[in-house]
């Protein structure tokens, strides 16, 4: 141990130094506090042994100077004092001195104190070592946990389907920039508007999950697929005995199951007007009642609504409540159709191709220039979903390495929606069958799609126009979505 001995009496100083050297310590001498402080600031020292009464700077002022300097404050200080300075010695203990010794100095007592200081310093050094090792282990463990968490988030993103998001246009960048803001503000209701196949559910999942930092539920409810009479009980749940044929124990609704997660009300414009008022109350008051229930329940869920129709037009027609539209319009996001962002078509097609190559070990790796032109010029009425389906079907049917015109001809020919009017009921004899091939299923789906567009996605009017039931129409619409 390196000891700085500060004593103005040379005889006493040399006597103590000889004893400490005999014990095996390295001793540095100083005749006053001022010189001792200068030495401390430039050289390593473990312990200062200092008299209190000294010229220039006494031992007490030296102690205060040491403990007031961050660079040397950890140096231990033991003061020598006579009976007359005992009160100052006790004060020095409160100010940071390790201990004090009364003069004349008892060498046995001096040895015991120095041994205690030595043990204290060893323990302190060991503690520093253990603390450093502990911090390193914590840092390493934290790094491993963060790595595992990153992998879990990647896996979650794969499972929830947001890993396939490809942003290759300014318009879509704006969509996801807005979605990111909405992700951070779960109290804001959201309205997603976009054609079938544009990726409304994917955007909804991104608003909920973000980059995988959310683990609360995401529940989707298709408003068009639920009978009007059952809609309220499906959304809010019902109590025991609420109606005939129900579960005797009652049932939780989708809102309750969602908890603090997100509920997506798909095709919100198909929700009956009488139920829209109740949804508005849930959004505004954050509370609701089960069917047949008297207990008020809190709604902590984020509410996202989506539609493939123009909501403002529905408001004008009186089929959608204006006050509900204004409430949802706070978080309005329009997802443009693929035909409005043609710059995305080729990057998206290549992304789907790369995914198939990795996951399904398909053979296709690229797209020819002619095929790219054909893909860009096509109208894509089914949007991104149709593009992905087309690429997947090509990869399934052929084993080439480059997508070319021959792969697209048959697939896109039957899918192109022409602007020509449909044949009237009395002109079938004028209809000429194509020479190569007629895909009757695709032709029928095109008729369904055109009729839906004519009647602004109104299913009741479309079914009536085509002379089919709503149930049959729903069957065709499901095939259009796949």
Phi, psi and omega in degrees: 000139179268121183242131174260114182262117184244108183205127183280343177273111186297322183295314178297319182299313182293326179294314180293321180299317181299319180294315181294323178295322178299325179284352176100011180266154176269122187244132175244133184260149173209141184269350179204166184293325182297312179293324179298319181294319178298320179294318182300324184288345184245346187226150178286134179217140178266322186219138174249122172256114188224139171286156178275313183276107180210156177286164177069301177212118182282175184295326180292317178293326177296318178300312181297324179293321180294312183286347178265359181249116184299334183283337184231008186296340181276355176292132180278145184232129173239129184255143172263137181211150172271176182297332181289336181257015185299321180296321179292325179296318178296319177298321179298325177299320178292332182270005172120000177291143180290317181192179175219158179233139177274140174277150351294148187285131174271116186296329178293319177294321177300317180298317181298317180295316181295323177298320179295320178298317180298316178296318179300316180293322177296316179296321180295319178294318179295321178297318177299317180297313180296319178298316179298315179296320179297315179297321178296318179293319177297317179298317179295315179296319178298318179299318179293319179295317178298322178295316178296319179296321177298318178295320179297318179296321177298317179296319179298317179298322177296316183294316184280351172092005180272001178288340183271009180290122177240116182251107185232018179215157179296323182296321180285330175299320179294321179301312184282338173293319176293319179299323179296319178295319180292328177300323182277354181230076186293345180281347182273120175292150187237140173237115178258126181237129181180156181295164176301131177091002181278345177104034182297318181293325178295319177295320179299317179294323178294320178299322180282303188279335186062230178263026177096018182264009180238136180239006177287161187295150170238115184238129180253139179228120180273110184295332182280342185266000183248133177300139184304323182290337182259354187299315184297316180290330179291321182278314186261343186084176180212155180272166178301132179077014182296323178202162182293135178090356180278170177297127182303333181266003185082181182207142175285143176271172182298325180297317180292321179293329181292327180061238179262017179272214183233134172249127178258116176264095183282149182052053183299333181289348177271355178291129179305143184302324182294334178274339181297325179295322180290324176295320178300319179296320179298317182294319185279315186266345182059037179205160181197171176239146171290158175297124181079009183257155178247346182273128180283129180250143178274143176252113179254006185278149168281135181249121176240129177246146179222154179202152175258014181245166177277108187294324180297324176294321178294326177295317179297323181282349178085011180264357178219131184296133181294319182293326177291320178298315180297324180291319181285334186292349177300319180251044184286133176224122175259127178261111184293148178292163184297329180293341178269355178223060184299338179295345180272343190301308183290313177302321178293315180300318179292323178297315178297322180295317179296320179297318179295323180297320182281312187280313186256003178056039177284170188264339185289135182236336185210178182233133180289163181297317180295320179293324177299317179299319181294318179296320181291321183282344180286148187279339180049065178298334178268004175059214187298324180300319179291321178298314180297317179298321180296314179297318180296321181290321177298314180296332180281321188275332184239164179234031178277178180254341182232129175287128182233179181305320184299331180284335184266332187308303184291325184287317184271336182300315182281352184257350184288124179273113181274155181278356182291147179291155175291157177295141174280171189297342185253011186237025181294334180292342179274351184282125180259125177291141177295151184289320187279298188197142175238117177272095187296325179295315179293324179298318179296317180297325178295321178296317179300314181298315181296321180293320178297320178294322181298322183256027174051044176067016176281112186291322182296313179293322180296314180299318179296318180297319182276350179073032178234164180280162177299325179298315179294320180298317179300324179298315179294320181295324176297322178291328177294326182286334183275000000 
